[in-house]
Amino acid sequence: MHARHIVRDLEIHHRPRQFPGTFQDEATHQAELRRCLTDTGLPLPVRIIGALVRLYALPLTRIVELTTDQFHREAEAAYLTLDRYPVLLPPALATLLDEQIAQLPAPQPPQGHRHLLLPGAAPGRPRNPVGLADQMKQHGLPVRAARNTALMEAITDMPPIVVADLFGISPATAHR
């Protein structure tokens, strides 16, 4: 378009890179995780989502896409396959996932589709991550601060390249 003189010179400004600014102290993070794993007064999906965010720093956009076939139980352990990696689950979270799967409707999904672990209101459709973030906040389980804290804890325990691959973020972001 510029070559045809339809538009003038454009200058695109990029937003300045910002480091995550919202975190939780360790005691709050651990208390909220404990609450997700043990508080039966919370809705089951809220407990599962809260635990996945606090343990594995998963964004809501990935959590809503999880399917039942990504959850595996073996003799003494349970795993959730994230991308191509099986991630060991604590027994309390595995039990919550078992309960969630048992509560899912029985009809088989359409050909070529899999059962969503946390289905939305429309059959075969995932939940809305924005509405889910609001629901988590209503239950006193903020998502952004918890995810940022979980990411920082992971980065202190693992090399940035492993964190990037595991959590689906760019290596440059993990390094920063």
TORBAVO-181530 format. One record per residue: residue number from 0; x, y, z of N, C-alpha, C, O, CB in turn; residue in one letter. Coordinates in steps of 0.05 Angstrom, whole numbers, plus 5000, padded with zeros to 4 digits. Glycine has a CB too. Layout:
# TORBAVO-181530
ATOM     k    nxx    nyy    nzz   caxx   cayy   cazz    cxx    cyy    czz    oxx    oyy    ozz   cbxx   cbyy   cbzz   r
ATOM   NUM      X      Y      Z      X      Y      Z      X      Y      Z      X      Y      Z      X      Y      Z   A
...
//
This chain:
# TORBAVO-181530
ATOM     k    nxx    nyy    nzz   caxx   cayy   cazz    cxx    cyy    czz    oxx    oyy    ozz   cbxx   cbyy   cbzz   r
ATOM     0   5016   4976   5000   5000   5000   5000   5017   5025   5000   5011   5045   4988   4981   5000   5024   M
ATOM     1   5040   5024   5014   5058   5046   5015   5069   5052   4987   5072   5076   4979   5081   5041   5034   H
ATOM     2   5075   5031   4972   5086   5035   4945   5066   5049   4926   5074   5062   4907   5094   5008   4933   A
ATOM     3   5040   5045   4932   5020   5057   4915   5011   5085   4925   4992   5097   4914   4995   5039   4913   R
ATOM     4   5024   5094   4946   5018   5120   4958   4990   5121   4970   4977   5142   4970   5022   5142   4938   H
ATOM     5   4980   5099   4980   4954   5098   4992   4956   5106   5021   4938   5119   5032   4942   5070   4990   I
ATOM     6   4978   5099   5034   4983   5107   5062   5010   5121   5064   5027   5118   5047   4982   5082   5081   V
ATOM     7   5012   5137   5085   5037   5151   5091   5056   5132   5105   5049   5109   5111   5032   5176   5107   R
ATOM     8   5080   5142   5111   5098   5126   5127   5086   5120   5154   5075   5137   5167   5126   5141   5130   D
ATOM     9   5087   5095   5161   5077   5087   5187   5099   5080   5206   5119   5068   5199   5058   5063   5184   L
ATOM    10   5095   5088   5230   5115   5081   5251   5099   5065   5272   5080   5075   5284   5129   5106   5263   E
ATOM    11   5108   5041   5276   5094   5023   5295   5111   5022   5321   5134   5014   5321   5090   4994   5283   I
ATOM    12   5098   5031   5342   5111   5031   5368   5104   5005   5382   5081   4997   5384   5102   5055   5385   H
ATOM    13   5124   4992   5392   5120   4968   5408   5117   4975   5437   5130   4994   5447   5143   4947   5404   H
ATOM    14   5100   4960   5451   5098   4965   5479   5124   4958   5493   5137   4939   5485   5074   4948   5492   R
ATOM    15   5132   4974   5512   5157   4967   5526   5154   4940   5541   5132   4935   5551   5165   4989   5545   P
ATOM    16   5174   4925   5541   5173   4899   5555   5172   4904   5585   5186   4920   5596   5198   4881   5548   R
ATOM    17   5154   4890   5597   5150   4892   5625   5154   4865   5639   5146   4845   5628   5122   4904   5632   Q
ATOM    18   5167   4866   5661   5169   4842   5677   5143   4839   5692   5129   4858   5698   5194   4844   5696   F
ATOM    19   5136   4814   5699   5112   4810   5715   5114   4827   5740   5134   4827   5754   5108   4780   5722   P
ATOM    20   5092   4841   5747   5093   4859   5769   5075   4850   5792   5077   4862   5814   5084   4886   5761   G
ATOM    21   5059   4830   5789   5041   4821   5809   5049   4793   5819   5049   4774   5803   5012   4821   5799   T
ATOM    22   5056   4791   5844   5065   4765   5855   5051   4761   5882   5038   4779   5893   5096   4765   5859   F
ATOM    23   5054   4737   5892   5044   4730   5919   5068   4723   5936   5088   4713   5926   5024   4706   5918   Q
ATOM    24   5066   4728   5962   5087   4718   5979   5083   4688   5982   5062   4678   5977   5087   4733   6007   D
ATOM    25   5104   4675   5990   5104   4646   5991   5082   4634   6009   5069   4614   6002   5131   4635   6000   E
ATOM    26   5078   4647   6032   5057   4638   6050   5029   4639   6038   5014   4620   6041   5058   4654   6076   A
ATOM    27   5023   4661   6024   4997   4664   6010   4994   4643   5988   4974   4630   5985   4994   4692   5999   T
ATOM    28   5015   4640   5973   5015   4621   5950   5010   4592   5961   4993   4578   5950   5042   4622   5935   H
ATOM    29   5024   4585   5982   5020   4558   5993   4993   4555   6006   4981   4533   6004   5042   4552   6014   Q
ATOM    30   4983   4575   6019   4957   4574   6032   4935   4571   6011   4916   4555   6015   4951   4599   6049   A
ATOM    31   4937   4585   5989   4917   4583   5968   4918   4555   5954   4898   4544   5948   4921   4605   5947   E
ATOM    32   4942   4545   5950   4945   4518   5939   4932   4498   5958   4917   4480   5949   4975   4511   5934   L
ATOM    33   4938   4499   5983   4927   4481   6003   4896   4483   6003   4882   4463   6004   4937   4488   6032   R
ATOM    34   4886   4508   6000   4857   4512   5999   4845   4498   5974   4824   4486   5976   4850   4542   5999   R
ATOM    35   4858   4501   5952   4849   4488   5927   4848   4458   5930   4829   4445   5920   4867   4496   5903   C
ATOM    36   4867   4447   5943   4868   4418   5946   4850   4406   5968   4844   4382   5967   4897   4410   5951   L
ATOM    37   4842   4423   5987   4828   4412   6010   4800   4424   6016   4784   4411   6029   4844   4415   6034   T
ATOM    38   4794   4448   6006   4769   4462   6013   4746   4451   5996   4743   4459   5973   4773   4492   6009   D
ATOM    39   4730   4434   6008   4707   4422   5994   4685   4442   5990   4665   4436   5976   4697   4398   6009   T
ATOM    40   4687   4465   6002   4667   4486   5998   4669   4500   5971   4651   4514   5962   4668   4506   6020   G
ATOM    41   4692   4497   5958   4697   4509   5932   4686   4491   5910   4687   4466   5914   4727   4515   5927   L
ATOM    42   4676   4502   5888   4668   4485   5866   4692   4468   5856   4714   4478   5855   4655   4501   5843   P
ATOM    43   4687   4444   5848   4708   4426   5839   4725   4438   5816   4749   4437   5817   4696   4400   5829   L
ATOM    44   4713   4450   5795   4729   4462   5774   4747   4484   5784   4770   4487   5775   4712   4472   5752   P
ATOM    45   4738   4500   5803   4754   4521   5815   4778   4510   5829   4800   4521   5827   4737   4539   5834   V
ATOM    46   4774   4488   5844   4796   4475   5858   4817   4465   5839   4841   4468   5843   4785   4452   5875   R
ATOM    47   4808   4452   5817   4826   4441   5798   4842   4463   5784   4867   4461   5782   4811   4424   5777   I
ATOM    48   4828   4483   5774   4841   4505   5760   4861   4519   5779   4883   4525   5771   4820   4525   5750   I
ATOM    49   4852   4525   5803   4870   4538   5822   4895   4523   5828   4917   4534   5829   4855   4543   5848   G
ATOM    50   4893   4497   5830   4916   4480   5835   4934   4479   5811   4959   4480   5814   4907   4452   5843   A
ATOM    51   4923   4476   5787   4940   4475   5763   4955   4501   5758   4978   4501   5750   4922   4469   5738   L
ATOM    52   4942   4524   5764   4956   4549   5762   4978   4552   5782   5001   4560   5775   4936   4573   5765   V
ATOM    53   4973   4544   5807   4992   4548   5828   5015   4527   5828   5038   4533   5836   4978   4546   5855   R
ATOM    54   5010   4504   5818   5031   4483   5816   5047   4485   5791   5072   4482   5791   5019   4456   5819   L
ATOM    55   5034   4489   5768   5047   4487   5742   5047   4512   5725   5056   4512   5702   5034   4465   5726   Y
ATOM    56   5038   4534   5737   5037   4561   5723   5023   4559   5696   5030   4573   5678   5066   4571   5719   A
ATOM    57   5003   4542   5694   4988   4540   5669   4970   4564   5665   4956   4572   5684   4972   4514   5668   L
ATOM    58   4970   4575   5641   4950   4597   5636   4922   4585   5632   4919   4562   5625   4959   4613   5610   P
ATOM    59   4902   4601   5638   4875   4592   5635   4869   4583   5607   4853   4565   5603   4856   4614   5644   L
ATOM    60   4881   4596   5587   4876   4588   5559   4884   4559   5553   4873   4546   5536   4890   4607   5540   T
ATOM    61   4904   4549   5568   4913   4521   5564   4896   4503   5581   4889   4480   5573   4942   4517   5571   R
ATOM    62   4888   4512   5605   4873   4495   5623   4845   4489   5611   4836   4466   5612   4869   4509   5650   I
ATOM    63   4833   4508   5598   4806   4503   5587   4807   4484   5563   4786   4473   5556   4793   4529   5578   V
ATOM    64   4830   4480   5551   4833   4462   5529   4841   4434   5537   4843   4416   5520   4854   4473   5509   E
ATOM    65   4846   4429   5563   4854   4402   5572   4832   4382   5567   4808   4388   5571   4862   4403   5602   L
ATOM    66   4839   4358   5560   4820   4337   5554   4824   4314   5574   4845   4311   5586   4822   4327   5525   T
ATOM    67   4804   4297   5576   4805   4275   5595   4827   4255   5587   4838   4241   5605   4778   4261   5597   T
ATOM    68   4833   4253   5561   4854   4233   5553   4882   4243   5559   4901   4228   5554   4851   4227   5524   D
ATOM    69   4885   4267   5569   4911   4277   5578   4917   4268   5607   4940   4272   5616   4913   4307   5575   Q
ATOM    70   4898   4258   5620   4901   4249   5648   4905   4219   5648   4889   4204   5636   4876   4257   5665   F
ATOM    71   4926   4210   5661   4933   4181   5662   4939   4173   5690   4952   4187   5706   4957   4175   5644   H
ATOM    72   4929   4150   5697   4935   4138   5723   4950   4112   5719   4943   4096   5702   4909   4132   5739   R
ATOM    73   4971   4109   5734   4986   4084   5734   4987   4074   5762   4976   4087   5780   5015   4088   5722   E
ATOM    74   4999   4052   5767   4999   4038   5793   4998   4057   5817   4977   4058   5831   5023   4020   5795   A
ATOM    75   5018   4072   5821   5020   4089   5845   5021   4119   5838   5023   4136   5855   5044   4082   5861   E
ATOM    76   5019   4126   5812   5022   4154   5804   5001   4162   5784   4989   4146   5770   5050   4158   5793   A
ATOM    77   4997   4188   5782   4979   4200   5762   4994   4221   5747   5011   4236   5759   4953   4211   5775   A
ATOM    78   4988   4224   5721   5002   4243   5704   4982   4259   5688   4961   4250   5682   5022   4229   5686   Y
ATOM    79   4990   4283   5681   4976   4299   5662   4995   4305   5640   5017   4316   5645   4964   4326   5675   L
ATOM    80   4988   4299   5615   5006   4303   5593   5002   4332   5583   4981   4339   5573   5001   4282   5570   T
ATOM    81   5023   4348   5585   5023   4375   5575   5041   4376   5551   5065   4371   5554   5031   4396   5597   L
ATOM    82   5030   4382   5528   5044   4380   5503   5054   4352   5501   5037   4334   5498   5068   4401   5501   D
ATOM    83   5079   4347   5501   5089   4319   5498   5101   4309   5524   5113   4287   5524   5109   4317   5476   R
ATOM    84   5098   4324   5546   5111   4316   5571   5091   4307   5592   5071   4321   5597   5127   4339   5582   Y
ATOM    85   5095   4283   5603   5078   4275   5626   5087   4290   5651   5111   4289   5657   5078   4244   5629   P
ATOM    86   5069   4302   5665   5075   4317   5689   5063   4302   5713   5038   4297   5713   5065   4346   5688   V
ATOM    87   5079   4295   5732   5070   4280   5756   5052   4298   5772   5058   4321   5777   5094   4271   5773   L
ATOM    88   5029   4287   5780   5009   4301   5796   5010   4293   5825   5014   4269   5831   4981   4298   5785   L
ATOM    89   5007   4312   5843   5004   4303   5871   4978   4287   5875   4959   4292   5860   5004   4328   5890   P
ATOM    90   4978   4268   5893   4954   4251   5897   4928   4267   5901   4907   4259   5891   4958   4233   5920   P
ATOM    91   4929   4289   5916   4904   4304   5921   4893   4316   5895   4869   4315   5891   4910   4327   5941   A
ATOM    92   4910   4326   5877   4901   4336   5852   4891   4314   5834   4871   4317   5819   4924   4352   5838   L
ATOM    93   4904   4291   5834   4896   4268   5818   4868   4260   5827   4851   4253   5810   4916   4245   5820   A
ATOM    94   4862   4260   5852   4836   4253   5862   4815   4273   5853   4793   4265   5845   4836   4252   5893   T
ATOM    95   4822   4299   5853   4803   4319   5843   4797   4314   5813   4774   4317   5804   4815   4347   5846   L
ATOM    96   4817   4307   5798   4813   4302   5769   4796   4277   5765   4779   4276   5747   4840   4298   5755   L
ATOM    97   4800   4256   5781   4783   4232   5780   4754   4240   5785   4736   4231   5771   4792   4211   5801   D
ATOM    98   4749   4257   5806   4722   4265   5812   4710   4281   5789   4686   4277   5782   4722   4283   5838   E
ATOM    99   4725   4299   5777   4715   4315   5755   4708   4297   5731   4687   4301   5719   4736   4335   5746   Q
ATOM   100   4725   4278   5724   4719   4260   5702   4695   4244   5707   4679   4238   5689   4744   4242   5696   I
ATOM   101   4691   4235   5732   4667   4219   5739   4642   4235   5737   4620   4224   5732   4670   4208   5768   A
ATOM   102   4643   4262   5740   4619   4279   5738   4613   4287   5710   4591   4299   5705   4623   4303   5755   Q
ATOM   103   4630   4282   5691   4625   4291   5663   4602   4275   5652   4598   4252   5659   4650   4287   5646   L
ATOM   104   4587   4287   5633   4565   4273   5621   4575   4249   5605   4597   4249   5595   4549   4291   5602   P
ATOM   105   4558   4228   5605   4566   4202   5593   4567   4202   5562   4583   4187   5551   4547   4182   5602   A
ATOM   106   4550   4218   5548   4551   4215   5519   4578   4220   5507   4593   4237   5516   4531   4234   5506   P
ATOM   107   4584   4204   5486   4610   4206   5472   4611   4232   5457   4590   4241   5446   4615   4182   5454   Q
ATOM   108   4634   4245   5455   4636   4269   5439   4634   4263   5409   4637   4240   5401   4663   4284   5445   P
ATOM   109   4628   4283   5392   4627   4278   5363   4652   4266   5353   4674   4268   5365   4621   4305   5348   P
ATOM   110   4650   4253   5330   4673   4240   5317   4697   4259   5315   4694   4281   5306   4665   4230   5289   Q
ATOM   111   4720   4250   5324   4744   4266   5321   4749   4285   5344   4769   4299   5345   4744   4281   5296   G
ATOM   112   4730   4287   5363   4733   4305   5386   4738   4289   5411   4732   4265   5412   4708   4323   5389   H
ATOM   113   4750   4302   5430   4755   4289   5456   4740   4304   5478   4731   4327   5474   4786   4289   5462   R
ATOM   114   4736   4290   5500   4722   4302   5522   4739   4324   5535   4762   4319   5543   4714   4281   5543   H
ATOM   115   4728   4348   5538   4742   4369   5552   4741   4362   5582   4720   4353   5592   4730   4397   5546   L
ATOM   116   4762   4367   5596   4763   4362   5625   4744   4381   5639   4731   4373   5659   4792   4365   5636   L
ATOM   117   4744   4406   5630   4726   4426   5642   4709   4439   5620   4715   4461   5611   4744   4449   5657   L
ATOM   118   4688   4425   5612   4672   4434   5589   4658   4460   5594   4651   4466   5617   4652   4412   5581   P
ATOM   119   4652   4474   5573   4637   4499   5574   4607   4493   5574   4599   4470   5575   4644   4518   5552   G
ATOM   120   4591   4515   5572   4562   4512   5572   4552   4498   5546   4534   4482   5547   4549   4539   5575   A
ATOM   121   4565   4505   5524   4557   4492   5498   4572   4466   5495   4597   4465   5500   4563   4511   5474   A
ATOM   122   4559   4445   5487   4572   4419   5485   4596   4420   5465   4594   4431   5444   4552   4398   5475   P
ATOM   123   4618   4408   5474   4642   4407   5457   4658   4433   5457   4678   4434   5443   4634   4400   5430   G
ATOM   124   4649   4453   5471   4663   4479   5471   4676   4484   5498   4665   4477   5519   4643   4502   5464   R
ATOM   125   4701   4495   5498   4714   4500   5523   4702   4524   5537   4687   4540   5526   4744   4505   5519   P
ATOM   126   4709   4527   5562   4700   4550   5578   4714   4575   5569   4735   4574   5556   4705   4545   5608   R
ATOM   127   4703   4598   5575   4715   4623   5568   4735   4630   5590   4728   4633   5613   4693   4646   5566   N
ATOM   128   4761   4634   5582   4782   4640   5602   4778   4666   5617   4785   4668   5640   4809   4641   5588   P
ATOM   129   4766   4686   5604   4761   4712   5617   4740   4708   5639   4744   4718   5662   4752   4733   5597   V
ATOM   130   4718   4695   5633   4698   4690   5653   4709   4672   5676   4701   4675   5699   4674   4677   5641   G
ATOM   131   4726   4654   5669   4739   4636   5688   4757   4652   5707   4757   4647   5731   4755   4614   5674   L
ATOM   132   4772   4671   5697   4788   4688   5714   4771   4703   5734   4779   4706   5757   4805   4708   5697   A
ATOM   133   4748   4713   5725   4730   4728   5743   4719   4709   5764   4718   4716   5788   4707   4740   5727   D
ATOM   134   4712   4685   5756   4702   4665   5776   4724   4658   5797   4718   4656   5821   4693   4639   5761   Q
ATOM   135   4748   4655   5788   4770   4649   5806   4774   4673   5826   4777   4668   5850   4797   4644   5791   M
ATOM   136   4772   4697   5816   4775   4721   5833   4753   4722   5854   4757   4730   5877   4776   4746   5816   K
ATOM   137   4728   4715   5845   4705   4715   5864   4709   4696   5887   4698   4700   5909   4679   4708   5848   Q
ATOM   138   4724   4675   5882   4729   4655   5903   4755   4661   5918   4765   4645   5934   4731   4627   5891   H
ATOM   139   4767   4685   5913   4791   4693   5928   4816   4679   5918   4835   4676   5934   4787   4688   5957   G
ATOM   140   4816   4671   5893   4840   4657   5882   4849   4671   5856   4844   4662   5834   4833   4627   5876   L
ATOM   141   4863   4694   5860   4871   4709   5836   4890   4692   5819   4907   4677   5829   4885   4735   5844   P
ATOM   142   4887   4695   5793   4902   4678   5774   4930   4690   5767   4950   4676   5768   4886   4674   5749   V
ATOM   143   4930   4716   5760   4955   4728   5750   4978   4726   5770   5000   4718   5764   4950   4757   5742   R
ATOM   144   4972   4735   5794   4993   4735   5815   5003   4707   5821   5026   4702   5825   4983   4749   5840   A
ATOM   145   4984   4688   5822   4991   4660   5828   5008   4648   5806   5027   4634   5811   4966   4644   5833   A
ATOM   146   5000   4654   5781   5015   4643   5758   5043   4655   5757   5063   4641   5753   5001   4649   5732   R
ATOM   147   5046   4681   5761   5072   4694   5761   5090   4682   5783   5113   4677   5779   5069   4725   5766   N
ATOM   148   5078   4678   5806   5094   4666   5829   5102   4638   5822   5125   4630   5827   5077   4666   5854   T
ATOM   149   5084   4622   5811   5091   4594   5803   5113   4594   5781   5131   4577   5782   5066   4579   5793   A
ATOM   150   5111   4612   5762   5132   4614   5742   5159   4620   5754   5179   4608   5746   5125   4635   5721   L
ATOM   151   5160   4639   5772   5185   4646   5784   5196   4623   5801   5221   4619   5801   5182   4671   5802   M
ATOM   152   5179   4609   5814   5189   4586   5830   5200   4565   5811   5220   4552   5817   5166   4574   5847   E
ATOM   153   5187   4560   5788   5197   4540   5769   5224   4549   5757   5241   4532   5754   5176   4537   5746   A
ATOM   154   5227   4574   5751   5251   4584   5740   5275   4581   5759   5298   4577   5751   5248   4613   5730   I
ATOM   155   5269   4584   5785   5291   4581   5804   5299   4552   5807   5321   4546   5816   5283   4592   5831   T
ATOM   156   5281   4533   5800   5287   4505   5803   5297   4491   5777   5310   4471   5778   5262   4490   5812   D
ATOM   157   5291   4504   5753   5298   4491   5728   5311   4512   5709   5307   4536   5713   5273   4479   5714   M
ATOM   158   5327   4502   5690   5338   4521   5670   5316   4534   5654   5295   4522   5649   5358   4506   5652   P
ATOM   159   5320   4560   5646   5299   4574   5631   5290   4559   5605   5266   4561   5598   5310   4601   5623   P
ATOM   160   5308   4545   5592   5300   4532   5567   5280   4509   5573   5262   4504   5557   5324   4521   5552   I
ATOM   161   5283   4496   5595   5265   4474   5603   5238   4487   5611   5217   4477   5604   5276   4458   5627   V
ATOM   162   5239   4509   5626   5214   4523   5634   5199   4532   5609   5175   4530   5608   5221   4547   5652   V
ATOM   163   5214   4543   5590   5201   4553   5565   5186   4531   5551   5164   4534   5542   5222   4566   5546   A
ATOM   164   5199   4508   5548   5187   4486   5534   5164   4474   5549   5143   4468   5538   5208   4464   5529   D
ATOM   165   5167   4471   5575   5146   4460   5592   5121   4477   5594   5099   4467   5593   5157   4454   5620   L
ATOM   166   5125   4503   5597   5103   4521   5601   5093   4535   5576   5074   4551   5577   5110   4542   5621   F
ATOM   167   5106   4529   5553   5096   4540   5528   5102   4570   5525   5085   4584   5513   5067   4535   5525   G
ATOM   168   5124   4580   5536   5131   4608   5532   5157   4608   5517   5171   4588   5514   5134   4622   5560   I
ATOM   169   5164   4631   5506   5188   4633   5490   5213   4631   5509   5212   4639   5532   5189   4660   5474   S
ATOM   170   5235   4620   5498   5259   4619   5514   5269   4646   5524   5279   4649   5546   5282   4605   5498   P
ATOM   171   5265   4667   5507   5273   4694   5515   5257   4704   5539   5268   4716   5557   5271   4714   5492   A
ATOM   172   5231   4698   5539   5214   4706   5561   5222   4691   5586   5224   4703   5608   5184   4700   5555   T
ATOM   173   5227   4665   5584   5236   4650   5608   5262   4660   5618   5266   4661   5643   5238   4620   5601   A
ATOM   174   5280   4667   5601   5306   4677   5610   5304   4704   5624   5316   4709   5644   5325   4680   5585   H
ATOM   175   5286   4721   5612   5282   4748   5625   5269   4744   5652   5264   4764   5666   5263   4765   5607   R
//
